[in-house]
């Protein structure tokens, strides 16, 4: 009942405002038509255009000066450098064109403003101008598209060359699980229909497949630096997206199918922690957390940089917290860690 009364009041207020507007319009019929702009109005509007142009450029410069510090540091994968280069070249072209076109747009708005006694020049077409403003965007966009397709083809070329490490990323609301191929570097067959929580078979591995006996299932992703990694990705429930921002890597995890992505880590976790941009970010973050700690707020412990695997699809209420730590280390450190992990055969409960 309260909702109905509220809607009724709002409707009556809207009708009253509408009626008052009509009364105001009728009261202005015999007055001078001041809505027609004169030369002074047009000149002032031209000046306002320049003021707005200065505002656009000012806010752009401010954003670059203020917020570039929150950008990702240098890429930590072999393909990441080319990815970043394509992005920055695209940005440079966009901002160059924006700078020129906005300046011309606002300048022409002022120069060719309406003036009493001035008549606009009209001509049907200009072949030279139309050729210039057509061919230049075509050439630039074609170049960017071809470069992008070449980069995309290289990045998405998932193959078995260079003895890649095979890793499965398994997504479910709201956590990640990683599975390694073990000593034979071959993943055993798996299907969500084979999941058996009572036997600790949380990924649905086929217990009859010998390739799965030495598989290693973990909740923390370790990668050897300098070695190619081929990821096989599955989802148990809804659409997820495996996003590893520091490696410039992302691929959707789709229920009922296996998707793939491949990259070679080039910077260890310890090396990235010494990166000046990362050092500065950790310093800023911990300064904020120190303030939180003084106020008794949660999540105020000092933060240390780590690579992270995130979900980049809104998959539910805890999507924001669906992440897994990634550690990039030397081959020796990786092999030592792997030797300490239990295999699927050792962890799965025996059949009763």
C-alpha positions in Angstrom: 0.0 0.0 0.0 2.9 2.4 0.8 4.4 1.7 -2.5 1.1 2.5 -4.3 0.7 5.8 -2.4 4.3 6.7 -3.2 3.8 6.1 -6.9 0.6 8.1 -6.9 2.3 11.1 -5.2 5.1 11.0 -7.7 2.7 10.8 -10.6 0.7 13.8 -9.3 4.0 15.8 -8.8 5.0 15.0 -12.3 1.6 16.2 -13.6 1.9 19.4 -11.6 5.3 20.2 -13.0 4.1 19.6 -16.5 1.1 21.9 -16.0 3.4 24.6 -14.5 5.6 24.3 -17.6 2.7 24.8 -19.9 1.6 27.9 -18.0 5.1 29.4 -18.2 5.2 28.8 -21.9 1.9 30.5 -22.4 3.0 33.5 -20.4 6.0 34.0 -22.7 4.0 34.2 -26.0 3.8 38.0 -26.1 7.4 38.6 -25.0 10.4 39.0 -27.2 11.8 35.8 -28.7 15.1 35.8 -26.9 15.8 32.2 -27.9 17.2 33.4 -31.2 21.0 33.7 -30.7 22.6 37.0 -31.7 26.3 37.8 -32.6 27.2 38.2 -28.9 25.7 34.8 -28.0 27.5 33.1 -30.9 30.9 34.7 -29.9 30.4 33.7 -26.3 29.6 30.1 -27.3 32.7 30.1 -29.4 34.8 31.1 -26.4 33.1 28.4 -24.3 34.1 25.9 -27.0 37.8 26.9 -26.5 37.3 26.7 -22.7 35.9 23.2 -23.1 38.8 22.2 -25.4 41.3 23.3 -22.7 39.3 21.3 -20.2 39.5 18.2 -22.4 43.2 18.5 -22.8 43.7 19.4 -19.1 41.8 16.4 -17.8 43.6 14.1 -20.2 47.0 15.3 -19.1 45.9 15.1 -15.4 44.8 11.5 -15.9 48.1 10.5 -17.4 50.0 12.2 -14.7 47.9 11.0 -11.8 46.9 7.4 -12.8 49.6 5.9 -15.0 51.2 4.7 -11.8 48.4 2.1 -11.4 49.2 0.5 -14.8 50.7 -2.9 -14.9 54.5 -3.2 -14.9 56.5 -4.6 -17.8 55.2 -7.9 -19.1 56.5 -11.1 -17.6 55.9 -13.4 -20.6 57.7 -13.8 -23.9 54.8 -12.5 -26.0 53.9 -9.7 -23.6 56.3 -7.2 -25.0 54.8 -7.4 -28.5 51.3 -7.2 -26.9 52.2 -4.0 -25.0 53.9 -2.5 -28.0 50.7 -2.9 -30.1 48.6 -1.4 -27.3 50.9 1.7 -26.9 51.1 2.3 -30.7 47.3 2.1 -30.8 47.1 4.6 -27.9 49.6 7.0 -29.5 47.6 7.0 -32.8 44.3 7.5 -31.0 45.5 10.4 -28.8 47.3 12.0 -31.8 44.1 11.9 -33.9 42.0 13.0 -30.9 44.3 16.0 -30.3 44.1 17.2 -33.9 40.4 16.5 -34.5 39.2 18.1 -31.2 41.3 21.2 -31.9 39.9 21.6 -35.4 36.4 20.8 -34.3 36.4 23.5 -31.6 38.3 26.0 -33.7 35.9 25.7 -36.7 33.0 26.0 -34.2 34.4 29.4 -33.3 35.7 30.6 -36.7 32.5 29.8 -38.6 30.0 30.9 -35.9 26.8 32.5 -37.0 27.1 36.3 -37.7 24.5 38.7 -38.9 24.9 39.2 -42.6 27.2 36.3 -43.1 26.1 33.5 -45.4 27.7 30.0 -45.2 29.6 28.8 -48.3 28.1 25.7 -49.8 29.7 23.2 -52.2 28.5 19.8 -53.0 31.8 17.9 -52.7 35.6 18.0 -52.8 37.2 14.9 -54.2 40.6 15.7 -52.9 39.4 16.2 -49.3 37.3 13.1 -49.4 40.2 11.1 -50.8 42.5 12.3 -48.0 40.1 11.7 -45.1 39.2 8.3 -46.5 42.5 6.9 -47.5 44.5 7.9 -44.4 42.2 6.1 -41.9 42.0 3.1 -44.3 45.8 2.8 -44.4 46.3 3.3 -40.6 43.5 0.9 -39.6 44.6 -1.7 -42.1 48.1 -1.6 -40.7 46.8 -1.9 -37.1 44.5 -4.8 -38.1 47.2 -6.7 -40.0 49.7 -6.2 -37.1 47.0 -7.2 -34.6 46.1 -10.4 -36.6 49.8 -11.3 -36.8 50.3 -10.8 -33.1 47.1 -12.7 -32.3 48.2 -15.6 -34.5 51.5 -15.9 -32.7 50.0 -15.6 -29.3 47.3 -18.2 -30.0 49.6 -20.7 -31.6 49.4 -23.5 -28.9 51.7 -26.3 -30.0 54.0 -28.9 -28.4 57.3 -27.4 -29.7 60.1 -26.7 -27.1 58.9 -29.4 -24.7 56.1 -27.4 -23.0 54.9 -28.0 -19.4 51.3 -29.2 -19.5 49.1 -27.6 -16.8 45.3 -27.8 -16.4 43.4 -24.8 -14.8 40.1 -25.9 -13.4 37.6 -23.3 -12.5 34.6 -23.5 -10.3 32.6 -21.1 -8.1 34.7 -19.5 -6.6 38.2 -21.0 -6.7 40.9 -22.3 -9.0 42.6 -25.7 -9.0 45.8 -26.5 -11.0 46.7 -30.0 -12.3 50.2 -31.0 -13.6 50.9 -33.9 -15.9 53.4 -35.4 -13.5 56.6 -37.2 -14.5 55.2 -38.1 -18.0 53.9 -34.6 -18.5 50.6 -36.1 -19.8 47.3 -35.2 -18.2 44.9 -38.1 -17.4 41.4 -38.0 -18.8 38.8 -36.2 -16.7 35.1 -35.5 -16.7 32.9 -33.6 -14.2 30.6 -36.6 -14.1 33.4 -38.6 -12.5 33.8 -36.2 -9.5 33.6 -38.1 -6.3 34.1 -36.0 -3.2 34.1 -39.0 -0.9 37.2 -40.3 -2.7 38.8 -36.9 -2.9 38.5 -37.0 -6.7 37.6 -33.3 -6.9 38.4 -32.8 -10.6 36.7 -35.9 -11.9 39.9 -37.8 -13.1 39.3 -41.1 -14.7 40.8 -43.6 -12.3 41.1 -46.2 -15.0 43.5 -44.0 -17.1 47.1 -44.7 -16.2 48.2 -41.3 -17.4 46.4 -39.7 -14.5 48.1 -41.7 -11.7 51.0 -39.3 -11.5 49.0 -36.1 -12.0 49.6 -33.5 -9.3 46.7 -31.4 -8.1 47.5 -28.2 -6.2 46.0 -24.9 -5.1 49.0 -22.8 -5.8 50.4 -22.5 -9.3 54.2 -22.8 -9.8 55.8 -22.2 -13.1 59.5 -22.5 -14.2 61.0 -19.4 -15.7 62.0 -19.6 -19.3 60.0 -22.8 -20.0 56.9 -22.8 -22.3 53.6 -23.6 -20.5 50.6 -25.0 -22.3 47.4 -24.5 -20.3 44.3 -26.7 -20.7 41.3 -25.0 -19.1 38.0 -26.4 -17.9 35.0 -25.1 -15.9 32.8 -27.1 -13.6 29.8 -24.8 -13.5 29.5 -21.5 -15.3 31.6 -19.4 -17.7 34.8 -18.2 -16.1 37.8 -16.5 -17.6 41.4 -17.3 -16.6 43.2 -13.9 -16.4 46.9 -13.6 -15.6 47.4 -9.8 -16.1 51.2 -9.7 -15.6 51.6 -12.3 -18.3 49.2 -10.6 -20.6 47.2 -13.8 -20.8 43.4 -14.5 -20.7 41.2 -17.3 -21.9 37.6 -18.2 -21.2 36.9 -21.4 -19.3 33.7 -22.9 -20.8 31.7 -25.7 -19.2 31.7 -28.8 -21.4 34.9 -28.0 -23.4 38.6 -27.6 -23.0 40.2 -24.2 -24.0 43.9 -23.6 -24.4 46.5 -20.9 -23.9 50.3 -20.9 -24.0 53.0 -18.6 -22.8 56.6 -18.6 -21.5 57.3 -16.8 -18.2 60.4 -14.6 -18.4 60.6 -13.0 -15.0 60.6 -14.8 -11.7 58.5 -13.7 -8.7 61.6 -12.5 -6.8 62.9 -10.5 -9.8 59.5 -8.8 -10.3 59.5 -7.8 -6.6 62.6 -5.8 -7.3 61.0 -4.0 -10.3 61.0 -0.2 -9.5 57.3 0.1 -10.4 56.3 -2.9 -8.3 58.4 -1.6 -5.3 56.7 1.7 -5.5 53.2 0.1 -5.7 54.0 -2.1 -2.7 55.1 1.0 -0.8 51.9 2.9 -1.7 49.7 -0.1 -0.8 51.4 -0.7 2.5 51.1 3.0 3.4 47.3 2.7 3.0 47.2 -0.6 4.9 49.2 1.0 7.8 46.5 3.7 8.0 43.8 0.9 8.1 45.7 -0.9 10.8 45.8 2.2 12.9 42.0 2.5 12.5 41.5 -1.2 13.3 40.1 -2.0 9.9 40.4 -5.6 8.4 42.8 -6.5 5.5 45.5 -4.3 6.9 48.4 -6.7 7.0 51.5 -5.7 5.0 51.2 -6.8 1.4 53.9 -8.5 -0.7 53.7 -8.7 -4.5 52.8 -12.0 -6.1 51.6 -13.0 -9.5 48.0 -13.9 -9.5 45.4 -15.8 -11.5 42.0 -14.0 -11.5 38.6 -14.7 -12.9 37.6 -12.0 -15.4 34.0 -13.0 -15.9 31.3 -12.1 -13.4 30.6 -15.6 -12.3 28.6 -15.0 -9.1 28.6 -13.2 -5.7 32.2 -14.1 -4.8 33.6 -13.5 -8.2 35.8 -10.6 -6.9 37.7 -13.0 -4.6 38.2 -15.9 -7.1 42.0 -15.9 -7.4 45.1 -18.2 -7.1 48.7 -17.3 -6.3 51.2 -17.9 -9.0 54.9 -18.4 -8.3 57.5 -18.2 -11.1 60.8 -19.7 -10.1 63.9 -21.3 -11.5 63.8 -24.8 -13.0 65.6 -26.2 -10.0 63.2 -24.6 -7.5 60.3 -25.8 -9.5 61.5 -29.4 -9.7 62.2 -29.4 -6.0 58.7 -28.2 -5.3 57.1 -30.7 -7.7 59.0 -33.6 -6.0 57.4 -32.6 -2.7 53.8 -32.9 -4.1 51.6 -36.0 -3.7 50.3 -37.6 -6.9 46.6 -38.3 -7.6 47.2 -42.0 -7.0 48.6 -41.2 -3.6 45.7 -38.9 -2.6 42.7 -40.5 -4.0 40.8 -42.7 -1.5 40.8 -46.5 -2.4 37.5 -48.0 -3.6 35.6 -49.7 -0.8 
